[in-house]
Amino acid sequence: MSEKQHKILLTEDEIPRHWYNIQADMPNKPLPPLHPATKQPVGPGDLAPLFPMELIKQEVSQERYIEIPEEVREIYKLWRPTPMFRAHRLEKMLDTPAKIYYKYEGVSPSGSHKTNTAVAQAYYNKMEGVKRITTETGAGQWGTALAIACQMFGIECEVFQVRISYNQKPYRKALIESFGAKIFPSPSELTQSGRKILEQYPDTPGSLGIAISEAIECAVQDENCKYALGSVLNHVLMHQTIIGQECLVQMEKAGDYPDVVIAPLGGGSNFAGISFPFLHKNITEGKNVRAIAVEPASCPKLTKGEFRYDFGDSAGFTPLLPMYTLGHNFRPAAIHAGGLRYHGASVLCSQLLKDGLIEANAIQQLECFEAGVAFAKAEGIIPAPEATHGIAQVFREAQRCKEEGKSETILFNLCGHGFLDMQAYMDYFDGKLSDHFLTDDELKSGLKELEGYPMA
């Protein structure tokens, strides 16, 4: 590839026509989700109050590829294919022999990768006649994406946003409301689960687990309403693989192939989106790409959690899932990367980590913001606080290549821009941010409550 080429672009005709389902290729299939009351494997009927049947089928499918509906693909054309960049200026700044590429998902209408699954989920709900969808959101990327998607399909949307992010990012509220959705800080007085948390912890910053409980509670009380999740579940991760599939074609056009693929991990959709198509090549063709999931050191489920059954929400409404977890009542520190403040990792990412097919690393907040600012100076894009975690790992890999004298190829997912997260950068520049070091007691407290639950 010419040294002068910065962007690797695809045409609309090159948008993938299928999502990739890694369940077809996993050497060890994940354990089944369990019913919270009976502790027996859940069936489609158990999930029907929450999700349309087509999404339930995708959740358990073992088919390698699932066709993208043409109506969804036409909407994808509003922003897909997304560009891939060769980060020449960043390479020079880091003085590394590594070649660095990034896939930029911030060009979507919501400014992040979340729109890829939001459109798909809204479509399947519309096909089943659903009138209203409830959901949770952390920093607001997912809530924004679902608000846009529901507007496109004429569905009402209600968003419960984690309270600390609701307060930190007021423009997210305005953006979500601009697309016709309602938004509430969580925990709220609108639900029994929210009121219970507020009684116990009046000053709680909230968590994604609490917000999920509130959204589910609202959904199950209305037969015309369903619930949508922005990460964690198998079908959500599958929808995001459109990212990595485009990357495969773009890397081929660049005449290159990654040695390392990196993305942040909150629940798992961002990481899965870019890495799973490359893991497919690892498993089926003997490729050897390292796939590194990066989490905040203040919420280190992959690196310090336990692999076991746990709830996906704080109130225990969801099925029990086999995953790396810190416990569903774990209260993460109020870092600005709200999308990463989740107690557990997806079932698929957890199983892949357990089997040694992916890696995980945890990085403190200040190192991430330092990397994010340096990236912005080099490449001209302000990254979302979540994305800075992936960037910080890229910096570490670039330094390793420099020390070892290796010219490896690094690919990472710039999952969204930070234009609505400027308060986070203001706090960083003003010296108001700090690292958070978890004590053993903090790590053990959430897991202690899981004693007696089924082991994975």
C-alpha positions as CSV (number, residue, x, y, z in Angstrom):
1,M,0.0,0.0,0.0
2,S,1.2,3.5,-0.8
3,E,2.6,5.4,2.1
4,K,0.4,8.3,1.1
5,Q,-2.8,6.3,1.4
6,H,-4.6,7.0,4.7
7,K,-8.1,5.6,4.1
8,I,-9.1,2.2,2.9
9,L,-12.7,2.5,1.6
10,L,-15.4,0.0,0.4
11,T,-18.4,0.6,-1.7
12,E,-22.0,0.0,-0.6
13,D,-22.1,-3.1,-2.7
14,E,-19.3,-4.5,-0.4
15,I,-21.4,-4.3,2.7
16,P,-21.6,-7.8,4.1
17,R,-24.9,-9.7,3.3
18,H,-24.6,-12.0,6.3
19,W,-23.7,-11.7,10.0
20,Y,-21.1,-14.2,11.2
21,N,-22.1,-16.5,14.1
22,I,-19.0,-17.7,16.0
23,Q,-21.0,-20.3,17.8
24,A,-20.7,-22.5,14.7
25,D,-16.9,-22.6,15.1
26,M,-16.3,-22.5,18.8
27,P,-14.4,-25.7,19.9
28,N,-16.3,-25.6,23.2
29,K,-19.9,-24.6,23.1
30,P,-21.1,-22.3,25.9
31,L,-23.1,-23.7,28.7
32,P,-26.8,-22.9,28.5
33,P,-28.5,-20.0,30.3
34,L,-30.5,-21.1,33.3
35,H,-34.0,-20.0,34.4
36,P,-33.6,-17.8,37.6
37,A,-36.2,-19.8,39.5
38,T,-35.8,-23.4,38.4
39,K,-32.1,-23.2,37.6
40,Q,-32.9,-25.3,34.5
41,P,-31.9,-24.4,30.9
42,V,-34.2,-21.7,29.5
43,G,-36.3,-22.4,26.4
44,P,-37.7,-20.0,23.8
45,G,-40.9,-19.6,25.7
46,D,-39.0,-18.2,28.7
47,L,-37.5,-15.5,26.6
48,A,-40.6,-14.6,24.5
49,P,-41.8,-11.9,27.0
50,L,-38.6,-10.0,26.4
51,F,-37.5,-10.6,22.8
52,P,-39.1,-11.2,19.4
53,M,-38.9,-14.8,18.3
54,E,-36.5,-14.2,15.4
55,L,-33.9,-12.7,17.9
56,I,-34.4,-15.7,20.2
57,K,-33.7,-18.0,17.2
58,Q,-30.5,-16.1,16.5
59,E,-29.5,-16.3,20.1
60,V,-29.3,-20.1,20.0
61,S,-28.5,-20.6,16.3
62,Q,-25.5,-22.8,15.4
63,E,-25.5,-21.6,11.7
64,R,-22.3,-19.9,10.7
65,Y,-23.9,-17.1,8.7
66,I,-27.3,-15.5,9.1
67,E,-28.6,-13.4,6.3
68,I,-29.0,-9.6,6.9
69,P,-32.6,-8.5,5.9
70,E,-32.5,-6.3,2.9
71,E,-34.4,-3.5,4.7
72,V,-31.7,-3.5,7.4
73,R,-29.0,-3.5,4.9
74,E,-30.5,-0.5,3.1
75,I,-30.5,1.4,6.4
76,Y,-26.9,0.3,7.0
77,K,-26.0,2.2,3.7
78,L,-26.6,5.5,5.6
79,W,-23.1,5.0,7.1
80,R,-21.7,1.7,6.0
81,P,-19.2,0.6,5.0
82,T,-17.2,2.5,7.6
83,P,-13.7,3.7,6.8
84,M,-10.5,2.0,7.9
85,F,-7.5,4.3,8.4
86,R,-3.8,3.6,8.4
87,A,-2.5,5.8,11.3
88,H,0.7,7.0,9.7
89,R,0.9,10.1,12.0
90,L,0.3,8.1,15.1
91,E,3.0,5.6,14.1
92,K,5.4,8.5,13.7
93,M,4.4,10.0,17.0
94,L,5.0,6.7,18.8
95,D,8.2,6.1,16.9
96,T,7.3,2.5,16.4
97,P,8.0,0.0,13.6
98,A,4.5,-1.3,14.0
99,K,1.8,-0.6,11.4
100,I,-1.4,0.7,13.0
101,Y,-4.8,0.6,11.4
102,Y,-8.2,1.6,12.9
103,K,-11.7,1.0,11.9
104,Y,-13.8,4.1,12.6
105,E,-17.4,3.4,13.7
106,G,-18.0,7.0,14.8
107,V,-19.4,7.9,11.4
108,S,-22.7,6.2,12.2
109,P,-25.8,8.4,13.0
110,S,-25.4,7.7,16.7
111,G,-21.6,8.2,16.6
112,S,-20.8,4.7,17.6
113,H,-20.9,1.0,16.6
114,K,-24.1,0.5,18.6
115,T,-26.3,1.4,15.6
116,N,-25.4,-1.8,13.8
117,T,-27.4,-3.9,16.3
118,A,-30.0,-1.2,17.1
119,V,-31.3,-1.2,13.6
120,A,-31.4,-5.0,13.4
121,Q,-33.2,-5.3,16.7
122,A,-35.8,-2.6,15.9
123,Y,-36.5,-4.3,12.6
124,Y,-37.2,-7.7,14.1
125,N,-39.4,-6.1,16.8
126,K,-41.3,-4.2,14.1
127,M,-41.9,-7.4,12.1
128,E,-43.5,-8.9,15.2
129,G,-45.8,-5.9,15.8
130,V,-44.0,-4.5,18.9
131,K,-45.2,-1.0,19.7
132,R,-42.6,0.0,22.4
133,I,-39.1,-1.0,23.4
134,T,-37.4,-0.4,26.7
135,T,-33.6,-0.5,27.3
136,E,-30.7,0.6,29.4
137,T,-27.7,2.7,28.5
138,G,-24.4,3.6,30.2
139,A,-22.6,6.6,28.6
140,G,-25.5,6.9,26.1
141,Q,-24.2,5.5,22.9
142,W,-26.6,2.5,23.0
143,G,-29.6,4.6,24.1
144,T,-28.9,7.0,21.2
145,A,-28.6,4.2,18.7
146,L,-31.8,2.5,19.8
147,A,-33.7,5.9,19.8
148,I,-32.7,6.4,16.2
149,A,-33.6,2.9,15.1
150,C,-37.0,3.0,16.8
151,Q,-37.7,6.3,15.1
152,M,-36.9,4.7,11.8
153,F,-39.4,1.9,12.4
154,G,-42.1,3.9,14.2
155,I,-41.6,2.2,17.6
156,E,-41.8,4.1,21.0
157,C,-38.5,3.9,22.9
158,E,-37.8,4.3,26.6
159,V,-34.2,4.5,27.9
160,F,-33.0,4.1,31.5
161,Q,-29.6,5.7,31.7
162,V,-27.1,5.0,34.5
163,R,-27.5,8.0,36.8
164,I,-23.8,9.0,37.0
165,S,-23.6,9.2,33.1
166,Y,-27.0,10.9,33.0
167,N,-25.5,13.6,35.2
168,Q,-22.1,13.7,33.5
169,K,-23.4,13.8,29.9
170,P,-26.5,16.1,29.7
171,Y,-26.2,16.4,25.9
172,R,-27.0,12.7,25.6
173,K,-30.4,13.3,27.1
174,A,-31.1,16.1,24.5
175,L,-29.9,13.9,21.7
176,I,-32.0,10.9,22.7
177,E,-35.0,13.1,23.1
178,S,-34.4,14.7,19.7
179,F,-35.0,11.3,18.2
180,G,-38.3,10.9,20.0
181,A,-37.4,8.7,22.9
182,K,-38.0,9.1,26.6
183,I,-35.0,8.9,29.0
184,F,-34.9,8.5,32.7
185,P,-31.9,8.4,35.2
186,S,-31.4,5.0,36.8
187,P,-32.2,4.0,39.5
188,S,-35.5,5.8,39.2
189,E,-38.8,6.0,41.2
190,L,-40.6,4.5,38.2
191,T,-39.9,0.8,39.0
192,Q,-39.9,-1.4,42.0
193,S,-36.3,-2.4,41.5
194,G,-35.3,1.2,41.1
195,R,-37.1,2.3,44.3
196,K,-35.5,-0.6,46.2
197,I,-32.0,0.4,45.3
198,L,-32.7,4.1,46.1
199,E,-33.9,3.1,49.6
200,Q,-30.7,1.1,50.2
201,Y,-28.3,3.5,48.5
202,P,-29.8,7.0,48.1
203,D,-26.6,8.5,46.6
204,T,-25.8,5.5,44.3
205,P,-24.3,6.5,40.9
206,G,-26.2,3.5,39.4
207,S,-24.9,0.8,37.2
208,L,-25.8,-1.0,34.0
209,G,-27.1,-3.9,35.9
210,I,-29.6,-1.7,37.8
211,A,-30.7,0.0,34.6
212,I,-31.2,-3.4,32.9
213,S,-33.5,-4.4,35.8
214,E,-35.6,-1.3,35.4
215,A,-36.0,-1.7,31.6
216,I,-36.9,-5.4,31.9
217,E,-39.4,-4.7,34.7
218,C,-41.2,-2.2,32.5
219,A,-41.1,-4.5,29.4
220,V,-42.7,-7.5,31.0
221,Q,-45.7,-5.5,32.3
222,D,-46.9,-4.6,28.8
223,E,-47.6,-7.3,26.1
224,N,-47.0,-4.8,23.4
225,C,-43.5,-3.9,24.7
226,K,-40.2,-5.8,24.4
227,Y,-36.7,-5.2,25.8
228,A,-33.6,-4.6,23.8
229,L,-30.0,-5.1,25.1
230,G,-27.0,-3.2,23.6
231,S,-24.4,-5.8,24.3
232,V,-23.7,-9.2,26.1
233,L,-26.3,-11.4,24.3
234,N,-25.2,-13.7,21.4
235,H,-27.4,-12.1,18.8
236,V,-26.1,-8.6,19.7
237,L,-22.5,-9.7,19.3
238,M,-23.3,-11.4,16.0
239,H,-24.9,-8.2,14.5
240,Q,-21.7,-6.3,15.2
241,T,-19.5,-8.8,13.2
242,I,-20.3,-6.6,10.2
243,I,-17.4,-4.6,11.4
244,G,-14.8,-7.3,11.3
245,Q,-16.1,-8.7,8.1
246,E,-15.5,-5.3,6.4
247,C,-12.1,-5.2,8.0
248,L,-11.1,-8.5,6.4
249,V,-11.8,-7.0,2.9
250,Q,-10.2,-3.7,3.8
251,M,-7.0,-5.4,5.1
252,E,-6.9,-7.4,1.9
253,K,-7.1,-4.2,-0.1
254,A,-4.3,-2.7,2.0
255,G,-2.2,-5.8,1.2
256,D,-1.8,-6.5,4.9
257,Y,-3.2,-8.7,7.7
258,P,-3.2,-8.0,11.5
259,D,-1.0,-9.7,14.0
260,V,-3.0,-8.1,16.8
261,V,-6.7,-7.0,17.0
262,I,-7.7,-4.8,19.9
263,A,-11.0,-3.4,21.2
264,P,-12.5,-2.3,24.6
265,L,-14.9,-4.6,26.3
266,G,-17.8,-3.6,28.5
267,G,-20.3,-6.4,27.7
268,G,-18.6,-7.6,24.6
269,S,-20.3,-6.3,21.4
270,N,-17.5,-3.9,20.4
271,F,-14.8,-6.4,20.9
272,A,-16.7,-9.2,19.2
273,G,-17.6,-7.0,16.3
274,I,-14.1,-6.6,15.1
275,S,-12.4,-9.7,16.5
276,F,-14.8,-12.6,15.8
277,P,-14.3,-12.7,12.0
278,F,-10.6,-12.8,12.6
279,L,-11.1,-15.6,15.2
280,H,-13.0,-17.5,12.5
281,K,-9.8,-17.4,10.4
282,N,-7.8,-18.5,13.4
283,I,-10.1,-21.5,14.1
284,T,-10.8,-22.6,10.6
285,E,-7.7,-21.6,8.7
286,G,-4.9,-21.7,11.2
287,K,-4.3,-18.0,11.3
288,N,-2.7,-16.7,14.5
289,V,-4.1,-13.2,15.2
290,R,-3.9,-12.2,18.9
291,A,-7.3,-10.7,20.0
292,I,-7.1,-8.5,23.1
293,A,-10.1,-7.3,25.0
294,V,-9.4,-4.2,27.1
295,E,-11.4,-3.4,30.3
296,P,-11.2,-0.7,32.9
297,A,-9.0,-1.6,35.9
298,S,-11.9,-0.4,38.1
299,C,-14.3,-3.0,36.6
300,P,-12.0,-6.0,35.8
301,K,-14.3,-8.9,35.3
302,L,-12.1,-10.6,32.7
303,T,-8.9,-10.3,34.6
304,K,-10.0,-10.6,38.2
305,G,-13.5,-11.9,38.1
306,E,-14.7,-15.5,38.3
307,F,-16.1,-17.7,35.6
308,R,-19.5,-18.8,36.9
309,Y,-23.2,-18.4,36.5
310,D,-24.5,-15.0,37.4
311,F,-27.4,-12.7,36.5
312,G,-27.0,-10.1,33.8
313,D,-28.9,-7.5,35.9
314,S,-28.9,-6.4,39.5
315,A,-32.4,-7.5,40.5
316,G,-32.1,-11.0,39.1
317,F,-34.7,-10.8,36.3
318,T,-32.5,-12.2,33.6
319,P,-31.5,-15.8,33.1
320,L,-28.3,-17.0,34.9
321,L,-25.5,-16.7,32.4
322,P,-22.1,-18.6,32.4
323,M,-19.6,-15.7,32.3
324,Y,-16.7,-14.0,33.9
325,T,-18.3,-11.7,36.6
326,L,-17.6,-9.6,39.6
327,G,-21.1,-10.3,40.9
328,H,-24.4,-8.7,39.7
329,N,-24.4,-6.3,42.7
330,F,-20.8,-5.1,42.2
331,R,-20.8,-1.3,42.3
332,P,-18.2,0.0,39.8
333,A,-16.4,3.3,40.3
334,A,-17.9,6.3,38.6
335,I,-15.4,6.5,35.7
336,H,-16.3,8.4,32.6
337,A,-16.2,5.3,30.4
338,G,-19.8,4.5,31.3
339,G,-20.2,1.8,28.6
340,L,-17.5,-0.3,30.3
341,R,-19.0,-0.1,33.8
342,Y,-20.6,-3.6,33.7
343,H,-20.1,-6.4,36.1
344,G,-20.0,-9.3,33.6
345,A,-18.7,-10.2,30.2
346,S,-20.8,-11.9,27.4
347,V,-21.1,-15.6,27.4
348,L,-19.3,-15.9,24.1
349,C,-16.3,-13.7,25.1
350,S,-16.1,-15.5,28.5
351,Q,-16.0,-18.9,26.9
352,L,-13.3,-17.8,24.4
353,L,-11.2,-16.4,27.2
354,K,-11.6,-19.5,29.3
355,D,-10.4,-21.5,26.3
356,G,-7.4,-19.3,25.7
357,L,-8.6,-18.1,22.3
358,I,-8.6,-14.4,23.3
359,E,-6.6,-12.3,25.7
360,A,-7.7,-9.7,28.3
361,N,-6.0,-6.7,29.9
362,A,-7.2,-4.1,32.4
363,I,-6.0,-0.4,32.2
364,Q,-6.4,2.5,34.6
365,Q,-8.4,5.6,33.6
366,L,-5.6,8.1,33.5
367,E,-3.4,6.0,31.1
368,C,-6.4,5.7,28.9
369,F,-7.2,9.4,28.7
370,E,-3.5,10.2,28.1
371,A,-3.6,7.8,25.2
372,G,-6.8,9.3,23.9
373,V,-5.5,12.8,23.9
374,A,-2.3,11.7,22.1
375,F,-4.4,9.9,19.5
376,A,-6.5,13.0,19.0
377,K,-3.4,15.1,18.4
378,A,-2.1,12.7,15.9
379,E,-5.2,11.6,14.0
380,G,-7.6,14.5,14.6
381,I,-10.5,12.5,16.2
382,I,-11.6,12.8,19.8
383,P,-12.2,9.2,20.9
384,A,-15.0,8.2,23.3
385,P,-13.7,7.4,26.8
386,E,-14.5,3.8,26.1
387,A,-12.4,3.8,23.0
388,T,-9.4,5.2,24.8
389,H,-9.0,1.9,26.6
390,G,-8.3,0.2,23.2
391,I,-6.0,3.0,22.2
392,A,-4.0,2.6,25.5
393,Q,-3.5,-1.0,24.7
394,V,-2.4,-0.1,21.1
395,F,0.3,2.2,22.6
396,R,1.5,-0.7,24.8
397,E,1.7,-3.0,21.8
398,A,3.5,-0.3,19.7
399,Q,6.0,0.1,22.5
400,R,6.6,-3.6,22.6
401,C,7.2,-3.7,18.9
402,K,9.7,-0.9,19.3
403,E,11.6,-2.7,22.1
404,E,11.6,-6.0,20.2
405,G,12.3,-4.4,16.8
406,K,9.3,-6.1,15.2
407,S,7.1,-4.6,12.5
408,E,3.8,-6.1,13.5
409,T,0.4,-5.0,12.2
410,I,-2.0,-3.7,14.8
411,L,-5.7,-3.2,14.1
412,F,-8.2,-1.6,16.6
413,N,-11.8,-0.6,16.6
414,L,-12.3,3.1,17.2
415,C,-15.8,2.4,18.3
416,G,-17.1,5.9,18.6
417,H,-16.2,9.6,18.9
418,G,-16.1,11.6,22.1
419,F,-17.8,14.8,20.9
420,L,-20.5,14.4,23.6
421,D,-18.0,13.4,26.3
422,M,-16.1,16.6,26.5
423,Q,-16.8,17.0,30.2
424,A,-14.7,13.9,30.7
425,Y,-11.8,15.6,28.9
426,M,-12.4,18.8,30.8
427,D,-12.1,16.8,34.1
428,Y,-9.0,15.1,32.8
429,F,-7.3,18.4,31.9
430,D,-8.4,20.0,35.2
431,G,-6.8,17.1,37.2
432,K,-10.1,15.9,38.5
433,L,-9.8,12.3,37.4
434,S,-8.1,9.6,39.3
435,D,-7.2,5.9,39.0
436,H,-9.2,3.5,41.1
437,F,-7.5,0.5,42.7
438,L,-9.9,-2.2,43.8
439,T,-9.3,-3.8,47.2
440,D,-9.6,-7.5,47.7
441,D,-12.7,-6.8,49.8
442,E,-14.3,-4.9,47.0
443,L,-13.6,-7.8,44.6
444,K,-14.8,-10.5,46.9
445,S,-18.0,-8.7,48.2
446,G,-19.9,-9.1,44.9
447,L,-18.8,-12.7,44.4
448,K,-19.6,-13.7,48.0
449,E,-23.3,-13.1,47.2
450,L,-23.2,-15.8,44.5
451,E,-22.5,-18.6,47.0
452,G,-25.1,-21.3,46.4
453,Y,-25.6,-20.3,42.7
454,P,-24.8,-23.0,40.1
455,M,-21.2,-23.1,39.1
456,A,-20.2,-22.9,35.4
